[in-house]
Amino acid sequence: MTVGLRIVADTPQGRLHDERHDMSTAVLARTRVPFPAVVPGLTISPAAPDLWRVSRASGAVVGHIERHGGDDRVRYRARRVLPGGIRSIELGEFWSPREAAELFR
């Protein structure tokens, strides 16, 4: 016996609707949060959960900072975008978000 479930739509409230029932399922999604430090001369904006895009005042993207690890062992990995914007190189891992961002100044 095969049981099929057809998902009709993702609603603005973040719930999925099953056309066969009047029930909905909550969808848990990690949200994008602002970068935890302010660094003069740089604009750091959320790109994905635990990932930020680093750009200069001119708007040119210079790299990314990624948070990884658990609550007690959080690290920040900095990556510089190479000319052309397709590839990047890792610059290092840091204990604080400010240290990772200072590499791009």
LOTORDO-593268 format. One record per residue (C-alpha): residue in one letter; x, y, z. Coordinates in pm, 1 decimal, m for minus. Each point is the difference from the previous one (the first is absolute). Last residue first. Layout:
N
ATOM | resn | xx | yy | zz
ATOM | A | X | Y | Z
...
# end
This chain:
105
ATOM | resn | xx | yy | zz
ATOM | R | 4023.6 | 4644.0 | 623.3
ATOM | F | m89.7 | m359.7 | m100.1
ATOM | L | 210.8 | m173.0 | 264.3
ATOM | E | m176.9 | 203.1 | 270.1
ATOM | A | m317.7 | m205.2 | m61.7
ATOM | A | 144.2 | m322.6 | 143.2
ATOM | E | 133.7 | 179.2 | 308.2
ATOM | R | m337.8 | 171.2 | 53.3
ATOM | P | m188.5 | m331.8 | m17.7
ATOM | S | 204.4 | m142.1 | 288.2
ATOM | W | 170.9 | m337.4 | 43.2
ATOM | F | 159.3 | 4.5 | m344.4
ATOM | E | 50.9 | m233.1 | m294.6
ATOM | G | 219.4 | 77.3 | m300.1
ATOM | L | 34.1 | 169.6 | m337.2
ATOM | E | m175.2 | m260.8 | m211.7
ATOM | I | 12.2 | 69.7 | m371.1
ATOM | S | m291.6 | 84.1 | m226.9
ATOM | R | m121.7 | m84.8 | m347.2
ATOM | I | m279.5 | 140.7 | m216.6
ATOM | G | 27.8 | 373.2 | 64.6
ATOM | G | 205.6 | 88.1 | m308.9
ATOM | P | 292.1 | 114.6 | 212.3
ATOM | L | 32.3 | m230.1 | 303.5
ATOM | V | m249.2 | 13.7 | 289.0
ATOM | R | 173.2 | m11.2 | 338.0
ATOM | R | m115.9 | m259.6 | 254.3
ATOM | A | m19.5 | 52.7 | 378.2
ATOM | R | m100.0 | m280.7 | 239.3
ATOM | Y | m152.9 | 99.5 | 335.4
ATOM | R | 13.4 | m249.5 | 286.5
ATOM | V | m255.2 | m93.6 | 266.0
ATOM | R | 120.7 | m251.5 | 261.5
ATOM | D | m239.7 | 35.8 | 296.8
ATOM | D | m312.6 | 57.5 | m208.2
ATOM | G | 93.9 | m263.6 | m256.1
ATOM | G | 212.0 | 36.9 | m309.9
ATOM | H | m25.4 | 212.1 | m312.3
ATOM | R | m36.7 | 365.5 | m92.0
ATOM | E | 82.1 | 98.0 | m358.6
ATOM | I | 152.7 | 326.6 | m118.1
ATOM | H | m5.8 | 86.7 | m368.6
ATOM | G | 214.3 | 200.7 | m237.9
ATOM | V | 85.6 | 319.9 | m185.8
ATOM | V | m337.1 | 92.7 | m152.0
ATOM | A | 23.4 | 341.3 | m169.9
ATOM | G | m280.2 | 230.0 | 118.2
ATOM | S | 208.0 | 319.4 | m0.3
ATOM | A | m9.9 | 1.0 | 383.3
ATOM | R | 186.5 | m331.6 | m9.9
ATOM | S | m172.4 | m336.1 | 20.6
ATOM | V | m11.5 | m298.6 | 235.5
ATOM | R | m275.3 | m258.6 | m49.4
ATOM | W | m108.1 | m187.4 | 314.1
ATOM | L | m64.8 | m370.0 | 65.1
ATOM | D | m146.0 | m163.6 | 314.0
ATOM | P | m347.6 | m26.6 | m159.2
ATOM | A | 32.6 | 140.8 | m352.0
ATOM | A | 134.4 | 318.9 | m161.8
ATOM | P | m31.0 | 232.6 | 300.7
ATOM | S | 168.9 | 338.9 | m53.5
ATOM | I | 338.9 | 139.0 | 92.4
ATOM | T | 71.3 | 347.5 | m135.5
ATOM | L | 358.8 | 100.7 | 61.8
ATOM | G | 175.1 | 332.9 | 59.5
ATOM | P | m41.2 | m11.9 | 378.6
ATOM | V | m56.4 | m351.7 | 141.1
ATOM | V | m319.9 | m64.8 | 196.3
ATOM | A | m24.1 | m336.6 | 175.2
ATOM | P | m259.5 | m278.7 | 43.0
ATOM | F | m92.0 | m18.2 | m370.6
ATOM | P | m377.3 | 28.0 | m36.6
ATOM | V | m203.6 | m321.7 | 13.9
ATOM | R | m132.6 | m219.5 | m278.3
ATOM | T | m266.4 | m236.8 | 123.9
ATOM | R | 11.2 | m374.4 | 40.2
ATOM | A | m314.7 | m156.0 | m137.4
ATOM | L | m255.8 | m214.5 | 177.7
ATOM | V | m297.5 | m86.7 | m216.2
ATOM | A | m325.8 | m52.1 | 185.5
ATOM | T | m229.0 | m263.1 | m148.9
ATOM | S | m357.6 | 77.1 | m93.8
ATOM | M | m326.1 | m179.8 | 54.4
ATOM | D | m324.3 | 36.6 | m190.8
ATOM | H | 62.7 | m328.9 | m175.2
ATOM | R | 25.3 | m129.7 | m355.6
ATOM | E | 155.5 | 317.0 | m148.5
ATOM | D | 289.7 | m11.8 | 246.9
ATOM | H | 114.4 | 354.9 | 73.0
ATOM | L | 354.3 | 98.1 | 93.6
ATOM | R | 63.2 | 271.3 | 255.0
ATOM | G | 249.7 | 284.8 | m5.1
ATOM | Q | m252.8 | 273.5 | 76.2
ATOM | P | 24.9 | 126.7 | m357.2
ATOM | T | m138.4 | m334.7 | m121.7
ATOM | D | 202.5 | m272.7 | m165.4
ATOM | A | m233.3 | m166.0 | m242.9
ATOM | V | m177.1 | m318.0 | m109.4
ATOM | I | 194.0 | m284.1 | 156.9
ATOM | R | m131.6 | m333.8 | m117.3
ATOM | L | 18.4 | m291.4 | 237.9
ATOM | G | m13.5 | m346.5 | m144.5
ATOM | V | m63.1 | m326.2 | 182.1
ATOM | T | 92.1 | m314.5 | m186.3
ATOM | M | m136.0 | m341.0 | 95.1
# end
